Amino acid sequence: MYPDGGILPWLERLREEVPGVEMLDAHTHLGSNDPDGYSCASAELIAALERIDARAIVFPMQEPDGYPPANDMILEEAAATDGRLIPFCRLNPHEDAVAEARRCLEAGARGIKLHPRAERFTLDHPSLRDVFALADENGVPVLCHAGRGIAALGRHAADACGRYPGMRLILAHAGISDLAWIWRAAGDHPNLFFDTAWWSPADLQALFALVPPGQILMASDAPYATPAYGATMAMRHALQIGLDHDQVRAVVGGQAARLVAREEPLDLGPARGPERIPRDPLLERVHAYLLNAIGQMFNGLDAGETLALAQLACEVGDDAPQAPVCRLILGLIEEQSRYRPDDDSGRPRRFTPGLQLIVAAAGLARTPDVALPPAPAGADVAERFRGDPSG
């Protein structure tokens, strides 16, 4: 995981705003054999959780040679953490999935993870019927990848929720594969949940605006992001959209804790609606340039010119209402310019170093009404000349 010390003041400021938060990250991984090059050891994940006094649901990363040994590793590692890690087993429907699910649940697993992209299946796979029936009978949560790299799975997800009302199905990554419509089904399926393990402010704010808050769970996707980042951005977007403090506490950990305890989930009322999604034209300019830069950085490119445009867009004036947010964004852009690849210990090099800082900046641009930490020294948003003005 990348170092996340810089975001800790943001999180502490939000904890002052919403006291009594007990964090439970709904989506983290352990493993070292994933073909995408990422890895995470238990000591690394535990250290990241201890920094923010959080717990986490954990399951294996992709294991090309099969999941029983990896599931045993998860169970063993979690058992040694005194509740810090909550184990889920990962299943491949092309193998004897229900037998593996039964074995792991009897050994202490608290839920199930499915990844249709990695294992190449759909949620109507015949072997999943018995898995879903087992989850239904026992009130077991099932977390399913619903992000990039897959075709739509929402119809099968909604059908499974209707057929197996005792199962709690969690669509990972804000359910972006089907978020365009599945938010309408959420009210009819109170056993359908969504985690926030995603980076796009537009997707996360759509999720918080359109889905009932009791069906949203904070998540980071560690080691792809950090628990501190996941908690900070979930809280910022939740508060921006207008969730009250009890709803925020449930999103950040309370509801997930009920699911893994196989208790009835809380009903936290209807979705808030889109009225609090920000429409500030100056911050939208900043956000647009940051998104362009993020696209370049995901492809390993130098986004310096695009980030320079974002910096210019931040020069709103010292007295402008947008100035506090713009100062923080300028500080993040400056920090990214000094970032070095060796700062990302153990991460693949296919992304431009410091990408996470610009993703955080984009999140700030879309949460201007939420409490901010102090701005870094020297972040100047005043208008100024560059070069020779006569030229």
Secondary structure in CASP SS format (residue, H / E / C, confidence):
PFRMAT SS
TARGET T0000
AUTHOR 0000-0000-0000
METHOD secondary structure of the structure
MODEL  1
M C 1.00
Y C 1.00
P C 1.00
D C 1.00
G H 1.00
G H 1.00
I H 1.00
L H 1.00
P H 1.00
W H 1.00
L H 1.00
E H 1.00
R H 1.00
L H 1.00
R H 1.00
E H 1.00
E H 1.00
V C 1.00
P C 1.00
G C 1.00
V C 1.00
E C 1.00
M E 1.00
L E 1.00
D E 1.00
A E 1.00
H E 1.00
T E 1.00
H E 1.00
L E 1.00
G E 1.00
S C 1.00
N C 1.00
D C 1.00
P C 1.00
D C 1.00
G C 1.00
Y C 1.00
S C 1.00
C E 1.00
A C 1.00
S H 1.00
A H 1.00
E H 1.00
L H 1.00
I H 1.00
A H 1.00
A H 1.00
L H 1.00
E H 1.00
R H 1.00
I C 1.00
D C 1.00
A E 1.00
R E 1.00
A E 1.00
I E 1.00
V E 1.00
F E 1.00
P E 1.00
M C 1.00
Q C 1.00
E C 1.00
P C 1.00
D C 1.00
G C 1.00
Y C 1.00
P H 1.00
P H 1.00
A H 1.00
N H 1.00
D H 1.00
M H 1.00
I H 1.00
L H 1.00
E H 1.00
E H 1.00
A H 1.00
A H 1.00
A C 1.00
T C 1.00
D C 1.00
G C 1.00
R C 1.00
L E 1.00
I E 1.00
P E 1.00
F E 1.00
C E 1.00
R E 1.00
L C 1.00
N C 1.00
P C 1.00
H C 1.00
E C 1.00
D C 1.00
A H 1.00
V H 1.00
A H 1.00
E H 1.00
A H 1.00
R H 1.00
R H 1.00
C H 1.00
L H 1.00
E H 1.00
A H 1.00
G C 1.00
A C 1.00
R C 1.00
G E 1.00
I E 1.00
K E 1.00
L E 1.00
H C 1.00
P H 1.00
R H 1.00
A H 1.00
E H 1.00
R C 1.00
F C 1.00
T C 1.00
L C 1.00
D C 1.00
H C 1.00
P H 1.00
S H 1.00
L H 1.00
R H 1.00
D H 1.00
V H 1.00
F H 1.00
A H 1.00
L H 1.00
A H 1.00
D H 1.00
E H 1.00
N H 1.00
G C 1.00
V C 1.00
P E 1.00
V E 1.00
L E 1.00
C E 1.00
H C 1.00
A C 1.00
G C 1.00
R C 1.00
G C 1.00
I C 1.00
A C 1.00
A C 1.00
L C 1.00
G H 1.00
R H 1.00
H H 1.00
A H 1.00
A H 1.00
D H 1.00
A H 1.00
C H 1.00
G H 1.00
R H 1.00
Y C 1.00
P C 1.00
G C 1.00
M C 1.00
R E 1.00
L E 1.00
I E 1.00
L E 1.00
A C 1.00
H H 1.00
A H 1.00
G H 1.00
I C 1.00
S C 1.00
D C 1.00
L H 1.00
A H 1.00
W H 1.00
I H 1.00
W H 1.00
R H 1.00
A H 1.00
A H 1.00
G C 1.00
D C 1.00
H C 1.00
P C 1.00
N C 1.00
L E 1.00
F E 1.00
F E 1.00
D E 1.00
T C 1.00
A C 1.00
W C 1.00
W C 1.00
S C 1.00
P H 1.00
A H 1.00
D H 1.00
L H 1.00
Q H 1.00
A H 1.00
L H 1.00
F H 1.00
A H 1.00
L H 1.00
V C 1.00
P C 1.00
P H 1.00
G H 1.00
Q H 1.00
I E 1.00
L E 1.00
M C 1.00
A C 1.00
S C 1.00
D C 1.00
A E 1.00
P C 1.00
Y C 1.00
A C 1.00
T C 1.00
P H 1.00
A H 1.00
Y H 1.00
G H 1.00
A H 1.00
T H 1.00
M H 1.00
A H 1.00
M H 1.00
R H 1.00
H H 1.00
A H 1.00
L H 1.00
Q H 1.00
I H 1.00
G C 1.00
L C 1.00
D C 1.00
H H 1.00
D H 1.00
Q H 1.00
V H 1.00
R H 1.00
A H 1.00
V H 1.00
V H 1.00
G H 1.00
G H 1.00
Q H 1.00
A H 1.00
A H 1.00
R H 1.00
L H 1.00
V H 1.00
A C 1.00
R C 1.00
E C 1.00
E C 1.00
P C 1.00
L C 1.00
D C 1.00
L C 1.00
G C 1.00
P C 1.00
A C 1.00
R C 1.00
G C 1.00
P H 1.00
E H 1.00
R H 1.00
I C 1.00
P C 1.00
R C 1.00
D C 1.00
P H 1.00
L H 1.00
L H 1.00
E H 1.00
R H 1.00
V H 1.00
H H 1.00
A H 1.00
Y H 1.00
L H 1.00
L H 1.00
N H 1.00
A H 1.00
I H 1.00
G H 1.00
Q H 1.00
M H 1.00
F H 1.00
N C 1.00
G C 1.00
L C 1.00
D C 1.00
A C 1.00
G H 1.00
E H 1.00
T H 1.00
L H 1.00
A H 1.00
L H 1.00
A H 1.00
Q H 1.00
L H 1.00
A H 1.00
C C 1.00
E C 1.00
V C 1.00
G C 1.00
D C 1.00
D C 1.00
A C 1.00
P C 1.00
Q C 1.00
A H 1.00
P H 1.00
V H 1.00
C H 1.00
R H 1.00
L H 1.00
I H 1.00
L H 1.00
G H 1.00
L H 1.00
I H 1.00
E H 1.00
E H 1.00
Q H 1.00
S H 1.00
R C 1.00
Y C 1.00
R C 1.00
P H 1.00
D H 1.00
D H 1.00
D C 1.00
S C 1.00
G C 1.00
R C 1.00
P C 1.00
R C 1.00
R C 1.00
F C 1.00
T C 1.00
P C 1.00
G C 1.00
L H 1.00
Q H 1.00
L H 1.00
I H 1.00
V H 1.00
A H 1.00
A H 1.00
A H 1.00
G H 1.00
L H 1.00
A H 1.00
R C 1.00
T C 1.00
P C 1.00
D C 1.00
V C 1.00
A C 1.00
L C 1.00
P C 1.00
P C 1.00
A C 1.00
P C 1.00
A C 1.00
G C 1.00
A C 1.00
D C 1.00
V C 1.00
A C 1.00
E C 1.00
R C 1.00
F C 1.00
R C 1.00
G C 1.00
D C 1.00
P C 1.00
S C 1.00
G C 1.00
END
